[in-house]
Amino acid sequence: MFELTKVQAALEQFSLDGWLFYDFRGSNVLARRILDIPEDAMGSRRFFYFVPKSGQPTKLVHRIESEALDHLPGEKVIYLKWQELEAGIETILRNAKLIAMEYSPRNSNPYISRVDAGTVELVRESVESIVPSGDLVQLFEAVWDAEQWELHQKAGVETDKAFEVAWSFIATQIREQGSVEEQAVSDVIMEHFEQSGLTTYHPPIVARESHSGDPHYETGTGSDTAIRESDFVLIDLWAKLDVPRGVYSDMTRVGIVGRQVPETYSQIFQIVAEARDAAITLVEKAFSSGTPLQGWEVDQACRDVIEEAGYGQYFVHRTGHSIGQETHGNGANMDNLETHEERLILPRTCFSIEPGIYLPEFGVRSEVNVFIDGQNKIHVTAGERQTEILSILSEY
């Protein structure tokens, strides 16, 4: 449900004159979700909805879709001709100088860049400045309430158990059959999810040997997909409780199908774990001291460790992503590689920290989820951090 007082409090927090929402045929999913517009709502004409930092909002809607925003508070301005649309924009923005839109300068952050360049050009004729709405969007798309935090913890218990199920299944199959297919391990994890009341948008990654060196490997598509004794195995899994407003738990762990871990693998894992922990430490220090922290800074703290160890070229993705009702949520990402993420990390948001080193022979990733509660306390969720590569046949 759209809450005007909450939006206006956010505008005051970020010292903005207003927030201009715009959509054309579903082009701005962020605006539509924040404005509580159903996904299946009909609409083929442009609309604008301007929320000032105080006072009543204004709707700018087409004559044949004049009821499109009737569920929202505020006055209505109706246009038919394009000249009336342009005049209407000027009218609803007449008292605004600094506004936010789902816009990113130079498209530096495509996750929030939902308004086309031409519309931005048009709006600029009526205001002094347009700034990205990324931090505003987070308040409505990425911040969890107490119920969602509880749902995440419950999901985390079951995703943690899923690793136990997978490692045990691998060990049993190796002892009884001599090998087990990657896909069979994935299927067992999916069965566990179903039995535990979890759902996911995509099955997990189960990757043996060189397959683990591909961060987005599709399980079962490699040239040799049978896991055998002494193989290195990476498992990346994500799921949420199959209930309204459920939020994801997203984890990656690694193991060796043996009783001892070769030193080469251990050395790479320790670098990855050190990078992961450096990122977590930065978050902890920032929130304990009240220092504002942007997503790119967390990525860089993590990346520095891997680069200093000489493996920078093998860390080929961002350090982490926002987590919400989608695995990749609409909050700040931990990224200074693919984008320069300048959105703030906010209390009551969750994100992954998942550095990796991907070599031709094998790849190591260690992924945890971090949640910052309303008292700025940092929680690393879903079990303890992995501190060493699991010796599967010794433990199971």
N, C-alpha and C positions, 0 to 999 in steps of 0.2 A: 504494500500500500504506500502510495506517495505521501510523504510527510513534509509539508511546506515549512514548518518551524525547524525541522532538522536540516533542510537544504539551506535555509537562510542563516542558521547558526554556522554551517560550514562556510558560507560566503563571508561571514564576519570573521571566522577563524583565519581565512586565507586573504583577507583584506581585498575582496573583489566587489565590484558594483553589481554584478549579476552573473547568471549562468544562462546562456542561450542554447536551448536544445533544438536540434534540427533533424528531420528525417525525410527521406524520399524512398518509398517502396521498400522499406526495411533496411535501408543502407546503414542506419546507425542503431545497431542492436543494443549498445550501451544506453542510449537515450531512451529507447523503447522499454527497456527493463526498468530503468530508474523511474520512468513515468508510468509504470504499471500498465503497459499496453500489451494485451495478449498476443502471443506469437502468431495466432491464426487470424488476427484482426485484419479486415480488408482495408485497403487504402492505396490509392494510386496517385495522390497529389501531395505536394510538399506541405509540411507544416513547420511552424516555429513556435516555441514556448519559452517565453522569457521570464525568469524568476529574478527579481531584484533583491538586494540584500535586506530591504524592508518594504513593506507595502504589498499590494496584490500583484500576482503574475498577470501576464497578458498572452493570449493565444492568437496566433495568426493562422487561419485555416481557409481552405478553398470553399467556395460556395456550395459545390455539390458534395462536399464532405465536411460540412460545417459542424457536425456533431462529433468529429474525430477525437476531440479532447474534452468533451463535456464532463468526463469523470474527474477532471482536475479543476482546482479553484482558479478564479481569475476572470478578467474581462475578455471579451472575444472581439477580434477584428477579422472581418471576412473580406477576402479578395476573390476576384474572378480573373481580371486581366493581369498580365505580367507587370504592367505599370503600377497596378494596385498592390501587387506583392512587394515590389521594391519600395513603394511609398509606405507600405505597412511596416516593413523592417525598420525604416527610419523613424516611424512613429513609436513603435514599441521600445526602441532603444534611445529615445530622445534625452533621457536623463542619465545615461550610462557612458562611462569613459573606458573602464577596464573590465572586460568580461571574459568568461571562460567558455570554451567550446571543445568538442571532441576533435581536437586539432593538434598536430605536432609539427613544429617548424622543421622544414626540410624532410618531413616524414621520418624524423630520427627515431620515433617510437611508433611503429605501425600498429601496435596493440591498442592504442587509443586514437589513432588517426582515422576517424570515421566520417569527417566532413570534407567534401571535395574542395579543391583549390578555388574553383569559380565561386562557390558560395562564400568561402572565406573572403575573397576579394570584394564581393558584394557587401558583406557585413562590415568590412573595414571602412567603407565609406560613411558609416554612421557612428563609429566609435574610435577612440584613440589607440586602443590596443586590445588584441585577443591573445590570451594565454591558454596553454593546455589545461584541460580539466582533469588530468590524470589523478591528482591527489583527491579531488572531489569525488571522482568515480569510485576510488577505493573505499571511501566512507560508506558507500551504498552497495558496492559489489564485492568487496574483499573483507570487510570487518565482520567478524563473527559475534553472535550473541552467545549467551551461556549455554543454550540448548545445542548449538552447533559445535561448540567446544566439547561438550559431552559426547556428541555423536562422533566426533573425530577420535576421541580417546577410545570409544568402543570399537570403532573400525580398526584402530591401531592394534588393539588386542588380537583381533582376528587376522590382520595382515602379518603380524608377528608370528602367529601360529602357522600361517601358511608356509613360512620358510621351514618350520619344523616338519610339516607334512611333506614338503618337497624333498628335503635332505634325507628324511627317513625312507621315502619311496625310492630315491636313487640308490641308497645303500642296499636296500632289500633286493632291488632288481639286479644290481651288479653282482651280489652274492649268489642269487638264484639263476640269473640268466646270462650274466657276463656283460650285459650292456642294457641301455634303456634309451629310447628315442627322446629327443628334446620335446617333441610334441606331446608325448605321453606324460611328461612331467608337468607341462602347461595344463593339460587336461585335469590332472589331479588337483592342481591349484584351483582351477575353475570349479571343480566339484566342491572343494572346501568352501569357496566363496558362496556358492548356492546354499550349501547346508548351514552356513553361518548367517544367512540373511544379507549377504553383500551383493552388490552389483558393480559392474565396471563397463566402460565403453569399449574396451579392447582387451584381449587376453594378454597375459604377461609375456615378458621376454625371458626365454630360457636359452642360453647361448654357451656352447662348449668351445674351448680352445680358441682358434682364430675368429670364430663367429663373435666372441665377446669383444673383439676389437672394433666392431661396428656398433656405435651407440644406439642406432635404431634398427638393429637386426630384427628381421621377421622370423620368429621361431619356426624351425623345420624347413627353411628354404636353402640352407647351405648345401655344399657338395657332399658332406658327410655329417649326418645329424645324430649319429649314435654316440651316446656318452659311455665311455669305458673307464676302466680303472686307470688312475693317474691323470685323468683329464681335469682341466680347470673349467669351472662352471660359474657363470654369472646369471643371477636371477633378479629381474626387475619386475615388481608387481605393484598394482595400484587398485584400490577398491573403496567403496563407501557403503554405508548401510542403505538398504533399499527402502528408504522412507523419505517423505517430503523434506526438503532442505538438507538432506544428508551431504556431508563434505568428505573429501577423499583423504586417504592415507596412502602415501606413495614411497616405496622403499626399494633399495637395491643392496644385495649382499653377494658375497663370492665364496666359493669353496673349492677344495681339491678332492677328487675321488681317490683318496689314499689315506695313509696314516701320518705322513710327514709332508710338509710344504717345502718345495724347493726354494732355495735362498733367492733366486731371481724374482720369483713371484712375491715373496715376502718384502723384498726391498721396494718394489713398485707400490705394493699396498701401503707400506708405511709412509711413503711420500704422499699418497692420496689421502690417507687418514690425517696426516699432519696438516695438509691443506684444508680439509674439511673442518678440523678443529680450530684452525686459525680464523676461518670465517665465523664460526660460532662465537669464538672469544671476542671478536670485534663487535658483534651484535650485543653481547653481554655487557661489554665496557660502555658502549654508546648509550644503552638504555639505563644502566646504573648511574651514569653521569648526567643524563638528560641531554646528550649531544645529538642533534639531528643527524640522521643517517640515510643516505640514498643507496639505492640498489647497486649501482656500479661500484661503490666502495667495498661492498661485501665480496663481489666477484673479484675485485683486484686483490684483496687480502688473500683470498684463496689461490688465485692465479699466480701471485708472486712466489708462493712456496714451490709450486711445480716448475715455474720458469727458473728459479734459482737452483733447482735440482737438475736442470738441463733437459727437462721434458716438456717445455712449453709448447712445442709444435705438435705434441700428441694430446693436448687438452683442447678439444675441438668444438666445445659447446659452452654455453653460459654455465655459471655455477649453480643456478637454481631458478625456479619459477614459482609464481604465486599458486596457492592451492585453495580451492573453494568447492562449490558444487560441481565444477568441472576440474579435472586433474590439473589443467593449466588455467588458472583463474585470472581474474581481471585486476589483480593488485600488482604491486611492484615486483619485478623480476630481479634476480641477482645477476646482473649482466653488464659487463663492460667489453664484450667481445662482438656480439651480433648487433647490439644497440648500446648507447651510452645512457643507461637507465637512471634518470634524475628524479623519479618519483620517490617520495619519502617512504621509509619502512614505518608503518603505523602500528600502534597498539591494537591488539585483538585481531591481528592478521597472521596468516600461516604461509610458509613457503618452504621449498625444498632447498637443501644444500647437498650437491651431488657432484663433486669433482671427479674427473676420470683421466686416466692415462691409457691411450689406445694404441698399442703396438701391433705390428703385423701378425705376431704369433698369438697374442692374447691382449685383452683389455681389462683394466680394473676400474670399477666405479664403486664408491661408497656413498649411499644416499640416506639422509635422514630428513625428518620434517621438524621445523622450528615454529613454535607458536609463542607469541608475545601476549601475555594476558593484560588485563586492565590496570594492573599495578606495575607494569613494565618488567615483570618476571619472565625469564626465558625458559621455555620448556622444550626439550628435545624429546619427541614423542615416539611411541610404538617400540618400546623395548630399549635396551642399552645400545650404545654405539658399538659397531663392530670394531674390535681392536686388533684382530689378526685374521688371516684367511682360515676358514673352517676346514679342519681335517675330517672329511665326511665319514670315512670308514672308522675313524677313532671314536667319533661322537655318536654314531648311529649303528 
